[in-house]
Amino acid sequence: MRDILKTRLIHIKKQWLSLLFWLLFPILTTLAIINLMNIIQSDTKVPVGIILEEKTNSSMELYQHIKETPFIRVYETTEDDALHRLKKHELDSVFIIHEGYEEKIRQGKRNQLITSYQSDLSFAFSPIKEMIISYAQQETSRSKAAHIIQHLSEQYPQKEQWSWKEIINKSKSIQKEENLLYTKFTFSNTDKQGPKRELFTLDTWGIWALLSILTTLFIFDWLIKEQNANILPRFVFIRFTWKKYLLYNFLLYTILFLMFDMVAIGIFHTFLKEPVNLSFIGAILSFRLMLNTGAFLLALCFKNIFLFYSVSFIITLFLSIASGAILPIESITRNYNGVEYFNPLHAFLSGQISYLWSVILIALLGLWCGRKEKYNA
């Protein structure tokens, strides 16, 4: 084992820079993609000016609703400044929440609550206006319902009388508990609190897994290069066999990959706030064993290195589409129950140990180890 390690270190010494590049490539590229998408998401938000003529509970609640909208970037400003920036097309639209908003909401009035302004380039004015109106109408309808309940309680006296504020708070709590629809476009390092029904999630570990597949296949080209080096006959006179030589090197590369996998866990946890626990570390270990075993067996099937690279790209592209790591495939998995278990990335993306494919690939590796070796000395 020591002699094999020395031999491998001699190989690595000549190409350590390219090896280090491919080992760090999944980590650095994943960081770049996630940060780039966060920047794009932030830059593509619609700039909207909000003027608060009063800062009561109702107006601040409406302002907070608008501010929490994922596709809006809110600027709280004055009316003169907002209209000036609207003329310069720095704002898409402007909304003024007038003084007396809370009192009119409490009375159930809907007229002249908010004034809006738009320019000839306001492309998102209509949906934003409808959204803000829906929030205001929701509050006025809630207030009207509270007044009706109070009126009914006066006509039909009850032991327990509810105030207007208590009815409003109870209505909000019921609405929160019985949330019928909540959709949100999020990235992996955004706030994950609260109930979610995500339409699409750009998953950090999904991107890393796909890039790791490609880089692992590329790094395992050493097997093809050494098979084509006309050194097989020499193993007749060496104390260990060709298969042992390959298996020992496979073990060394697996240990090297696992070291960088732990680095990936630390970096993603530090910079992208990805959660880490023992079960996920187990999923990483099983995924690495499955991936390295598959790359090893695949490389054994090739003698032409260019063809091997081409197949590696095709496999990575296929898995990026079929795995659901980048594009959602829930509609397919719902129609065909159990199809996700044939996906080699399914277990890992679910944070589970990859039993099925690990067992299959290890069994194939065992069959290869059991074959007899033939040399022509």
C-alpha positions, 0 to 999 in steps of 0.5 A: 500500500505504501509503494502504491501511495508513493507511485500515486504521489509521483503522478499527482506531483506532475499534475497537482494544479489541474487535480486541485482545480477539479476538486475545488470546481464543484464548490467554487462554481456552486458558490458563484451560481448561488450568489449570482442568482441572488444578485439577479433576483435582487436586481430584477425586483420592481422598484416601487415608491411608498409614501406613508402620510400616517404611521398607524398599525393598519398603514404599517401593516399594509406597508409590511405586506408590500415590502414582503412581496418577493418581486418588489423593492420598496423605497419609503420616501416623500411625495416630491422625491418619489414623483421626481424619481418616477419621472426619471424612471428610477421607480416603476410606480408610486403609491401614497397611503393617505392620512386617515387610512386606519380610520376609514379601514375601521369604518369599512370604507374603500374610497380614496384610501390610496393614490397611485402614480405611473409613468409611460414605462411602468410595466408592472403597475397593474399587478402591483396595484391589484395586489395592494388593492387586494390587501386594502380590500381584505382589511375593509372586508374584515372590518365590515365583518367585525361590525356585522358580528357586533351588530348580531351580538347586540340583537342576540345577546351573548354571555361573552361580548367580543370587541372589534379589535378582538374579532379582527385579531381572531380573524387574522389568526384563523386566516393564518392557521387555515392558509389556503395557498402560499407560493414563493420563489426562493433560493437555498439561502433565503429565509426558510421560516413559515409555511411554504409551497415552493414553486421552484428552488435552486438547491445548493447541494443539487448543483454541487452534486451535478458538478461533482459527477462531472468532475469525478468522471474527469478525474477518473480518467487516470484509469484509462490513461494507465490502462493504455500505458502498456504497463500491464505485463509488468504486473506479472513480476510485481507482488501485487496484481493489477486489480489490487493496484487499481483498487488501492488507487480507487481507495486513495482517490475516494479518501481525497474526494471525501476530504474535499466533501467535508470542505464543501460542507464547511464552506456551504454552512458558513457562506450559504447557511446550509444546515449540517447534521449527522444524517446528512453527512451520512448521505454525503458519504454514501453519495461519494461512495456511489459516485466514485464506484460508478466513475471507476466502473465506467472508466473501465469500459473505455479505452478512448479518453475523448469518448469517455469525456463525451459520455461524461458530459452526456451523463451529467446533462441527462442527470441535470434534467432527469434528477430534479436538481435544477428543473422541477419534475414533480409532475412526472413523479406524481404520474409515475409512482416509484420512478424517483427511486431509479434516479441515482440522485434522489436519495442524496437530494432527499438527505438520505443514504443512497442504498439502491444504487450503492448496492448495485454498483458495489455488486458490479465492482465485486463481479469485476474483482472476481474475474480472472486476470490475464497477462501476456508477459 
